[in-house]
Amino acid sequence: MKPRAAGALAWPAVYCAAILCAAALLPAEDLLPRCDVLPDWKQAGAARSYTADTLYDYMDGNSEGYLIYGFDRMRGVTCKSGAVSLVIDISEMKDPESAFGLFASNRDPRVPTEAIGVLGQVTPQRGIFVKGNRFVEISASPASSDHSTEIRAFLKALEGRLDGTTSPPEPVGWFPAQGLDANSIRLIPQSVLGLSLLKRGYLAKYDFGRAFIVKQPSTDSSMQLMGKLRDKFEDVEPAAIGDEGFETTDKYLGHLLFFRKGPYVAGFTNLPEDFDASAAAEVFAARIP
Amino acid sequence: MESSSSRRRFLAAGLAIPAAGLAITTDDKHSQSPSPSPAPAFPKGTTPKLTYRTLGKTGLRPTEVGFGCMVTSDPSVIERAADVGINLFDTARGYQGGNNERMVGAALKAKRNSIILSSKTPAPTKEEALKDLDTSLRELGTDHLDIWYLHAKSKPEQVTDGLMEAQNIAKQQGKIRFAGISTHSGQPELFPAVIATKHFDVILTAYNFTLDPNMNALLKSAQDAGIGIVGMKVMAGGFRQLKQDNPRFDIFHRDGAMLAMLKWVLQNKNVDTTIPSITDLDQLDQNLRAMSEPFTPADEKLLAARLEFLRPLYCRMCGECDGVCAKGLPVADMVRYVSYAEGYGQFAMAREQFLTLPAHLQNVRCYDCQECTVTCPHGVRVVERVSRAQELFA
């Protein structure tokens, strides 16, 4: 047992050394992951390269989940060590917000995130993180084993090689903390709350309902949007939140309160009937600059 | 990438819309039976007209328009679709990193017994597939799937005995009712092989107005064998998701083209149902219209115009030009490089791909040939496009 235990302890040290060696930043145009950032790993097969036009060739219909977030291109390799294979792909999105959106749509909200890039997440067979406008994902096989140690080591090595912001998009920090499931915050690429009027924005789950925020191009257009939303729902009651607001009940969105502050339209939905929506919305509005 | 070759040979091989439409049969498997559930939420105080078809030998009666949940981000859209009577909902183990199944399950929890629920596994082995199934059932919050697909198969050899055994085991255990297979490409080889197994109840296949007209014969052969057909990518493979700055965006969003695409699919009675992606309530309402509105000559004209616009520019990767160029140029690839650069603004990447060609091919110039040996059966202006590639990248 002793040698095995010693071997197991040595792994993190080897990985850490490898990570330090691999800390040089890649040129922005070279996304290709490398297998030799860790010892004993070798590339298997040819590198992969896809654009928005060809991603379908790689992942068939799953590509729609990438394109909807502004996918630009992907480079990938498969790395092998013994019987273990890691499929590593780096997707370049049109901007950091879109990369965060793809990450958030792919993370498991029940699993804790880790401090890799903006955010990362590792499970026994999968690892993902976002940094700048890149979304990195690793899938491991065989599925019968826990590969989280290798996955985490590769993710950290890759993180060191990619440039870009390590901060989440600003609106992520505007959701009030009380009752918030922080792992639930997502960028909805189109039709927030299933309403085509709310084209793109952030959505978060609370223990008492859901909150969203959408940015319009201008204050004028957000005023127009509020008008359309007011017309869409029945029996709206004015609410003095932000610049304007209203409260009502909808069959699917439940008890809701929408408000506008400058170019932002935000609010809560699916609240309990007797919930003090105004109090929660005031806190939310105060956090929006 | 292994499957890309067969995909290229088949996908979108025909640009011409079958002029007189596809053979439309009228039989008792297609009917407008009353909605099994009330439709309280259809806009403007009206009730959507729902139509149903029988899904092959399964006996299931899905609405002609189902709901592909892949890119849906809000459960309220799914809930409303179920409320208005759509009764087929499709997801897959891998969608949105597994989050999609969880959302779909939560949204349909109260309606589970009145809907047809399908999911898919991409697993390559029996053991992994069965493990995927258990995960799917747990995430969806149900004890069974109505249809369980082997996901994204494009070659007969991918349909292994082990995977079919997994479906048989799942049936015996009551975890699935029907065995399905999904395919985005390679249908000419795959369909006959799938039919020959006598194992599958349902085929979920990409099918839209840009595909090879010969596809209809394959659909009919499956129908004749009692296999139900579910159409996906009915909006021509995600054109709905195009960014507004994409040159194709306008083409596919004007004048009700998306609705026309769906109606085009539904006019084919060899397709039992469809699962278009739906992200919001407006799309849902539009799709519902496809069940009550016929495919008209105006729709046909609309789609033909779209194809006519694409024809000279976009290679459909049918493979007809493989090996035809007298100088040995990979014509389809070169046309594609130009569309990377000019259609998507990806010049650097396009040139990078061009430079992977052997040097002697990079040095070929179309104007050196007195006459081109390549004629695109789908109207791509080959000499113009390949010359453009040489001009841009060489």
Contacts between the chains, C-beta under 8 A, distances in Angstrom:
chain1	res1	chain2	res2	distance
A	29	B	348	6.8
A	48	B	1	7.3
A	49	B	349	7.7
A	49	B	353	7.8
A	51	B	340	6.0
A	51	B	344	6.5
A	51	B	346	5.7
A	51	B	349	6.0
A	52	B	344	6.2
A	53	B	336	7.3
A	53	B	339	6.7
A	53	B	340	6.3
A	53	B	343	7.4
A	53	B	344	6.1
A	54	B	336	7.9
A	56	B	184	7.6
A	56	B	237	6.7
A	56	B	238	7.9
A	57	B	1	6.2
A	57	B	3	7.6
A	57	B	4	4.6
A	57	B	7	6.7
A	58	B	1	7.0
A	60	B	152	4.6
A	60	B	184	4.4
A	60	B	185	7.8
A	61	B	70	6.5
A	61	B	152	7.4
A	61	B	184	6.4
A	61	B	206	8.0
A	61	B	232	6.9
A	61	B	233	6.7
A	61	B	238	7.9
A	62	B	70	7.8
A	62	B	94	6.1
A	62	B	95	7.1
A	63	B	238	7.2
A	64	B	70	6.1
A	64	B	71	5.4
A	64	B	238	4.6
A	64	B	241	5.7
A	64	B	277	6.7
A	65	B	70	6.6
A	65	B	71	6.1
A	65	B	95	6.7
A	65	B	96	6.1
A	67	B	238	6.0
A	67	B	241	4.9
A	67	B	242	8.0
A	68	B	71	5.4
A	68	B	241	4.9
A	70	B	243	6.9
A	72	B	346	7.8
A	73	B	346	7.2
A	73	B	349	6.2
A	105	B	73	7.5
A	105	B	96	5.1
A	105	B	97	6.9
A	105	B	99	6.8
A	106	B	96	6.4
A	106	B	97	3.4
A	106	B	99	7.4
A	107	B	97	6.5
A	107	B	99	8.0
A	108	B	97	6.6
A	108	B	98	6.4
A	108	B	99	7.0
A	109	B	99	7.3
A	126	B	97	7.8
A	128	B	97	7.5
A	143	B	123	8.0
A	143	B	128	5.4
A	143	B	131	6.9
A	144	B	127	8.0
A	186	B	73	7.2
A	188	B	73	4.8
A	188	B	74	7.2
A	189	B	73	7.4
A	190	B	73	8.0
A	190	B	279	5.6
A	190	B	280	7.2
A	191	B	73	7.3
A	191	B	74	7.0
A	191	B	77	7.7
A	191	B	279	4.7
A	191	B	280	3.4
A	191	B	283	7.9
A	192	B	73	7.9
A	192	B	74	7.3
A	193	B	74	5.5
A	193	B	76	6.6
A	194	B	73	8.0
A	194	B	74	3.8
A	194	B	76	4.5
A	194	B	77	3.9
A	194	B	80	7.5
A	194	B	279	7.4
A	194	B	280	5.1
A	194	B	281	5.5
A	195	B	280	6.2
A	195	B	281	6.6
A	196	B	280	4.3
A	196	B	281	7.0
A	196	B	282	4.4
A	196	B	283	7.4
A	203	B	73	7.6
A	203	B	74	7.9
A	251	B	40	7.9
A	251	B	41	6.3
A	251	B	80	7.9
A	252	B	41	8.0
A	252	B	76	3.8
A	252	B	79	5.7
A	252	B	80	5.8
A	253	B	76	6.2
